[in-house]
Each structure stands twice: as C-alpha cells, then as structure tokens.
Amino acid sequence: MRPIMSKSLKIEFGSVDRTSDPHDFVRYLDVTRATDFLQEIKQRTFARMELRGGEIVADIGCGTGEDVRALAVQVGATGRTVGVDVSSTMIRTARQRSRECGSNASFVQGDVQKLGFRNESFDAIRAERLLQHTPDPESALREMVRVLKARGRLVSWEADLDLFIIDAQDYDTSRIMQRFICDRFHNGSIGHRLYRFFIDSGLVDVQATPLAHNFADLSLIESAFDLTASVGHAITQRLLDADQATRWLDSLRSASQSGHFMSVIGGFITFGRKAV
C-alpha cells in the first residue's frame, strides 16, 4: 500500500498549493478524519466551544470543511460559520463539498497570521492541527484573539510530539527518531506550550487537557510521519547509521506482523475565554 502521506507532507501543510500533488493532502485528511482519535478530538473540541443558536463561529485551518459544516448545524439557520484555510485547494474542495450537501457554511482563503476580519467578529473560534504548521504561532494566536468577541471562546487541539512514542527494543533509536520527527515540524512541541501562550495573549479561564491515544497500526504511523523517509533523512544527517536504522525498521515491521507494535500520539485541547 502506498503511503497516504507523500514525502515531507507533514511539514508542508503551510504550503499545500505549492506541492507536487495538493490533492494528496485532501486524501490524507479524509483518511485521518475517520480515526477514532480524531473523532474524539472533534467531539470534545466542539463541546468546549459551548455553542448556542445564532452565534458566529470560525474554524481556522479548516481543511476540507467537514468540521465547519458540523458547526453550522450547531449554530442553526440564524447563526453563521466560516472556515478559513491558507490553501486554495482546500477552500475549493470545502466549497464544492458544501454545495453538494446543501450546507450554508462559508469559506475564505486566508492566513491565520493576518486574518481578514474586523476586531471582535466571532463568538467562538476553533483550530485543530494548525499551529504546529505555523511559522509564528504566537502572532497567529494574537490574531485569533483579536477577532474574538469579548467573552468569546477559543478552543485549540494540537498534537505534542514530545509525547510521541514508538515502542521498540532499541529504545535509543526510538528516542532519536521521536526527537527528529518532532523537530521537522515548525512547532512539533506546541501542544504543551499553548497553556502559557493562551495566558500571555490575555485569555482567561485557560485550561489545557491532555489527550493521548495508542495506535497498533504501523501503516498509519508510517503514513502520518513518513517514517521510512524520515529514517533516511536521519541517516543523511548522521543521527543514525544505516545498519542501526535498518534493524530498527525491521523490528517495527516484525512487531506489526506479530501483533506487538504499539505507538502513542498525545496532545492537548486548550481552552481560553477573551476577557471583557
């Protein structure tokens, strides 16, 4: 089976339209959206938004727009939902899918670091897997706070790859690869830092809830982190020697075949409210 995620896909979400196959990102989002972990994240972040009928809400980094359409149902016909994404490919896909299902959600191409909305435009804002790909997450957070109404709610989910685990007998190589994969993102450890960032941005009632999930499917981890390609890059950078890397990968495949493979991905749901 070909990897769901193309080479270096994980660190290119900020430049989808400039990659060789932008629709590879669409396919990746469609596959990962179906996982139990992502479904749990979505439902828990939706609940934290505390939505009411008639409210105006935004999903920043909306991808193909499924979450925006779900939020539109929650705020009802008198409310408004807006999806924002930097990628024209994502926005076109989101608009097409919304037309096909008759949703009244709207979509805008834009950069979270310079949102094209007036101050205090939204009652609630949600962002999922966005800031790990953003060059300046603190400026992006300030922009989201700027367009949030007083007492408005901001909810974010970000993975924290300081909490990424790949179980293997060669623990040292697993640690090297965990650190290497984390550092290939713009902000691979952003999850645990958001509590501090939310407070520093002036939000109140800030809460950070850790959430982790174990994965027994090696192919999903391979796809999500370009595992084989990442090992190759680690060899090139002389973090691993080729024999060591080969033995480690072979051990993961053997564990997968025998039903012993286990990996964990963790992160944080962070909530804050804009002060009056």
C-alpha positions as CSV (number, residue, x, y, z in Angstrom):
1,M,0.0,0.0,0.0
2,R,1.4,3.4,-0.9
3,P,1.9,5.8,1.9
4,I,-1.1,8.1,2.5
5,M,1.3,11.0,3.1
6,S,3.8,12.0,0.5
7,K,7.4,12.9,1.2
8,S,7.6,15.7,3.8
9,L,3.8,16.2,3.7
10,K,3.6,16.7,7.4
11,I,5.8,19.8,7.3
12,E,4.2,21.3,4.1
13,F,0.6,22.0,5.3
14,G,1.5,25.7,5.2
15,S,2.3,25.4,1.5
16,V,-0.1,22.8,0.2
17,D,-0.7,24.7,-3.1
18,R,3.0,24.7,-4.0
19,T,3.5,20.9,-3.6
20,S,3.6,18.5,-6.5
21,D,0.2,17.0,-5.6
22,P,-2.0,19.2,-3.4
23,H,-4.8,16.7,-3.5
24,D,-2.6,14.3,-1.6
25,F,-3.3,16.5,1.4
26,V,-7.0,16.2,0.8
27,R,-6.8,12.4,0.7
28,Y,-4.7,12.4,3.9
29,L,-7.3,14.5,5.8
30,D,-10.1,12.2,4.6
31,V,-8.3,9.1,5.9
32,T,-7.2,10.6,9.3
33,R,-10.6,12.1,9.9
34,A,-12.0,8.6,10.1
35,T,-9.8,7.5,13.0
36,D,-11.4,7.1,16.5
37,F,-8.8,9.5,18.0
38,L,-9.6,12.4,15.6
39,Q,-13.3,11.8,16.1
40,E,-12.9,12.0,19.8
41,I,-10.9,15.2,19.4
42,K,-13.5,16.8,17.2
43,Q,-16.4,16.0,19.6
44,R,-14.5,17.2,22.6
45,T,-13.4,20.5,21.0
46,F,-17.0,21.1,19.7
47,A,-18.3,20.6,23.3
48,R,-15.7,23.1,24.6
49,M,-16.9,25.8,22.2
50,E,-20.2,26.0,24.1
51,L,-22.1,26.9,21.0
52,R,-25.6,28.4,21.0
53,G,-28.0,29.1,18.2
54,G,-27.4,32.3,16.3
55,E,-23.7,32.6,17.1
56,I,-21.0,33.4,14.6
57,V,-18.1,30.9,14.7
58,A,-14.9,30.2,12.8
59,D,-12.8,27.2,12.2
60,I,-9.2,28.3,11.3
61,G,-7.2,25.9,9.3
62,C,-10.4,24.3,8.2
63,G,-9.1,22.0,5.5
64,T,-11.9,20.4,3.5
65,G,-14.6,21.9,5.7
66,E,-16.2,18.9,7.4
67,D,-15.9,20.5,10.8
68,V,-17.3,23.8,9.6
69,R,-20.4,22.1,8.2
70,A,-20.9,20.3,11.6
71,L,-20.6,23.6,13.5
72,A,-23.1,25.2,11.1
73,V,-25.7,22.6,12.3
74,Q,-25.0,23.5,15.9
75,V,-25.5,27.3,15.5
76,G,-28.6,26.8,13.3
77,A,-30.1,28.8,10.5
78,T,-29.7,32.1,12.4
79,G,-26.0,31.5,13.0
80,R,-23.0,31.7,10.7
81,T,-20.0,29.6,10.3
82,V,-16.8,30.5,8.5
83,G,-14.0,28.2,7.5
84,V,-10.5,29.7,6.9
85,D,-7.6,28.0,5.2
86,V,-4.4,29.3,3.6
87,S,-4.7,26.7,0.8
88,S,-6.9,27.4,-2.3
89,T,-7.1,23.7,-2.9
90,M,-8.6,23.1,0.5
91,I,-11.1,26.0,0.1
92,R,-12.2,24.9,-3.4
93,T,-12.8,21.4,-2.0
94,A,-14.6,22.7,1.0
95,R,-16.9,24.8,-1.1
96,Q,-17.6,22.0,-3.5
97,R,-18.5,19.6,-0.8
98,S,-20.7,22.2,0.9
99,R,-22.6,22.8,-2.3
100,E,-23.1,19.0,-2.7
101,C,-24.6,18.6,0.8
102,G,-26.6,21.9,0.8
103,S,-24.7,23.4,3.7
104,N,-24.8,27.2,4.3
105,A,-21.2,27.3,5.7
106,S,-18.9,29.8,4.1
107,F,-15.2,29.6,3.3
108,V,-12.5,32.1,3.0
109,Q,-8.9,31.7,1.9
110,G,-6.6,33.4,4.4
111,D,-3.6,33.2,6.6
112,V,-4.1,32.8,10.4
113,Q,-1.2,35.2,10.9
114,K,-3.1,38.0,9.2
115,L,-6.9,37.3,9.3
116,G,-9.1,39.5,7.1
117,F,-11.8,40.1,9.7
118,R,-12.7,43.0,11.9
119,N,-12.0,43.1,15.6
120,E,-14.5,41.1,17.7
121,S,-16.1,39.3,14.8
122,F,-16.7,35.8,16.3
123,D,-18.4,34.3,19.3
124,A,-16.2,31.2,19.2
125,I,-13.1,30.1,17.2
126,R,-11.7,26.6,16.8
127,A,-8.3,25.5,15.4
128,E,-7.2,21.9,15.0
129,R,-3.7,20.8,13.9
130,L,-2.9,24.4,12.8
131,L,-0.3,26.0,14.9
132,Q,2.2,23.1,14.6
133,H,2.5,24.1,10.9
134,T,2.5,27.9,11.6
135,P,5.9,29.8,11.4
136,D,4.9,32.2,14.2
137,P,2.2,30.6,16.5
138,E,2.2,33.4,19.0
139,S,1.3,36.0,16.3
140,A,-1.3,33.6,15.0
141,L,-2.8,33.3,18.4
142,R,-2.9,37.1,18.8
143,E,-4.8,37.3,15.6
144,M,-7.4,34.8,16.7
145,V,-7.8,36.6,20.0
146,R,-8.2,40.0,18.1
147,V,-11.2,38.7,16.0
148,L,-12.8,37.1,19.0
149,K,-15.6,38.9,20.8
150,A,-15.4,39.7,24.5
151,R,-16.3,36.6,26.5
152,G,-15.8,34.6,23.2
153,R,-14.3,31.1,23.4
154,L,-11.1,29.9,21.7
155,V,-10.5,26.1,21.5
156,S,-7.4,24.5,20.0
157,W,-6.2,21.0,19.6
158,E,-2.5,20.5,18.9
159,A,-0.5,17.3,19.0
160,D,2.6,17.4,21.1
161,L,5.4,15.3,19.6
162,D,7.3,15.4,22.9
163,L,4.6,12.9,23.8
164,F,5.1,10.7,20.7
165,I,6.2,7.1,21.5
166,I,7.2,4.3,19.2
167,D,7.8,1.1,21.2
168,A,10.8,-0.9,20.2
169,Q,13.5,-3.0,21.9
170,D,16.1,-0.5,20.5
171,Y,14.9,2.3,22.8
172,D,17.7,4.7,21.9
173,T,16.9,4.7,18.2
174,S,13.2,5.2,19.0
175,R,14.2,8.3,21.1
176,I,16.4,9.6,18.3
177,M,13.5,9.3,15.8
178,Q,10.9,10.8,18.1
179,R,13.1,13.9,18.5
180,F,13.9,14.0,14.8
181,I,10.3,13.8,13.8
182,C,9.2,16.4,16.3
183,D,11.8,18.8,15.2
184,R,10.9,18.5,11.5
185,F,7.6,20.4,12.2
186,H,7.6,24.1,12.6
187,N,6.3,23.6,16.2
188,G,6.3,19.9,17.0
189,S,6.0,20.5,20.7
190,I,3.4,23.2,20.5
191,G,0.7,21.3,22.5
192,H,2.1,21.8,26.0
193,R,3.3,25.4,25.2
194,L,-0.2,26.7,24.4
195,Y,-1.3,26.9,28.0
196,R,1.4,29.6,28.5
197,F,0.7,31.2,25.2
198,F,-3.1,31.5,25.9
199,I,-2.4,33.2,29.2
200,D,0.2,35.5,27.7
201,S,-2.3,36.6,25.0
202,G,-4.7,37.8,27.6
203,L,-7.2,34.9,27.6
204,V,-8.8,33.9,30.9
205,D,-10.3,30.7,32.3
206,V,-7.4,28.9,30.4
207,Q,-7.4,25.1,30.7
208,A,-5.2,22.5,29.0
209,T,-6.5,19.0,28.8
210,P,-4.0,16.3,27.8
211,L,-5.3,13.6,25.5
212,A,-3.4,10.5,24.1
213,H,-4.2,7.5,22.0
214,N,-2.4,4.3,21.3
215,F,-2.0,3.0,17.7
216,A,-1.3,-0.6,16.8
217,D,-1.3,0.0,13.1
218,L,2.2,0.6,11.8
219,S,0.9,1.7,8.4
220,L,-0.9,4.6,10.0
221,I,2.2,5.8,11.7
222,E,4.2,5.3,8.5
223,S,1.7,7.4,6.7
224,A,1.4,10.1,9.3
225,F,5.1,10.7,9.8
226,D,6.7,9.4,6.6
227,L,8.6,7.0,8.9
228,T,10.8,5.3,6.3
229,A,11.6,8.6,4.6
230,S,12.3,10.2,8.0
231,V,14.7,7.4,8.9
232,G,16.5,8.1,5.6
233,H,16.8,11.8,6.4
234,A,18.1,10.9,9.9
235,I,20.8,8.7,8.2
236,T,21.8,11.5,5.9
237,Q,22.2,13.9,8.9
238,R,24.3,11.2,10.6
239,L,22.0,10.8,13.5
240,L,21.7,7.1,12.7
241,D,24.0,4.7,10.8
242,A,22.3,2.7,8.1
243,D,22.6,-0.7,9.8
244,Q,21.1,0.6,13.0
245,A,18.2,2.2,11.1
246,T,17.5,-0.9,9.1
247,R,17.4,-3.1,12.2
248,W,15.0,-0.6,13.9
249,L,12.6,-0.5,11.0
250,D,12.8,-4.3,10.6
251,S,11.9,-4.7,14.2
252,L,8.9,-2.5,13.9
253,R,7.7,-4.5,10.9
254,S,8.2,-7.7,12.7
255,A,6.3,-6.4,15.7
256,S,3.5,-5.3,13.4
257,Q,3.3,-8.8,11.9
258,S,3.2,-10.5,15.3
259,G,0.7,-8.0,16.8
260,H,3.1,-6.4,19.2
261,F,3.5,-3.0,17.5
262,M,2.5,0.0,19.7
263,S,2.8,3.7,19.3
264,V,1.3,6.6,21.2
265,I,0.4,10.1,20.0
266,G,-0.5,12.7,22.6
267,G,-1.5,16.3,22.6
268,F,-3.6,19.0,24.3
269,I,-7.1,20.5,24.0
270,T,-6.5,24.1,25.1
271,F,-9.4,26.4,26.0
272,G,-9.5,30.1,26.8
273,R,-12.0,32.9,27.0
274,K,-11.5,36.5,26.0
275,A,-11.7,38.9,28.8
276,V,-14.5,41.6,28.9
